[in-house]
């Protein structure tokens, strides 16, 4: 590990993908899931500004945890999906996931991964990165097999897919950073952690 022992980092996210990214990058951290009302944040945000919403949700999560542990550095993160001019939320059922993937078939959409770093109850940095996802014209037979294999775990993913799993077969191309697709703009986050002294430079 290359984390400086004098500074503590808390990840305010329950995402297994984000935990894995940070761990594999050699970052030491604790996890404390932020207790925030995401629907309330979305209700007052312009649905056309999906990238801005990703940042706002990340900021709210980082602040929620930082207020209870002011001495730690808190990393909040969230991901939004924009498609066909609107904001897409997580599917509530496999039937809804099927309909969404059918609508996306042969078209493109954008994933926006936002992150925010808070310290002493204030956000000291936030940023967002976007990846464009080009979905291939897959068959209904593939979609049936995909849903059967992945199951209800897809409901935890905003696009009803995991690129690190069978969901990779849904796409013909991705324009953007792989880490952004997984849910974290990792390079800017690591740069800020170095600036903050959480990681050695």
Phi, psi and omega in degrees: 000145181246014181285134176291126186293343185281345182239136180256142177240134174242131174265117182267060183205144177265004184292122177294326180295318179293319177300316181296317180301313181292317180298315182290339176275001177083025181261130175271134181199161171253163179245130173221107183292130181285133178265089182230154178268092183297324181297324179293321178294316181296326185296332182254010182250144178297116182296342178283345182256070183294323179295317178296325178293321178300318178294314183298317178296321178296318179296315181299318180293316179298317180294321182300320180278322182297327180295338180261348180213076189296332185281340181275157168270131185241126179256115174258149181208151174202163181225137176236162182230128176247134183210132176057037176081005181225175181267134180251131177259172179298143179290144180270349181203165178293330176296320177291322178296319178299312181297322181293314181295324176297321179293326182279346185303127179074012183230177179247154171214170182241138171254131180243118179253115180255152178215152178213142178245125181241149178209133180055040175077015179225143175284124182255347177198145171208154180196169181214149174226150185236139174237140178259126185252123179256107183278135180281168180273072184285160181276161175296326179296319177296317181300318178300313181295320180298311181295322179293322181286315185277327175065204188288351174300337178295336184289347177272354183253133186300328181259006185062036175203155172238117182295335180278002177237210181297341179301341177301331182285353178283344192246153172255339178194154175227130177250108181140185186278136181300319180296325177299319178299322181286345174121012180208129173284080195299315184299311177298324179296313179298322178297319180289325177294326174292317180298323183281349181088007176287324175243148176288142178268000000 
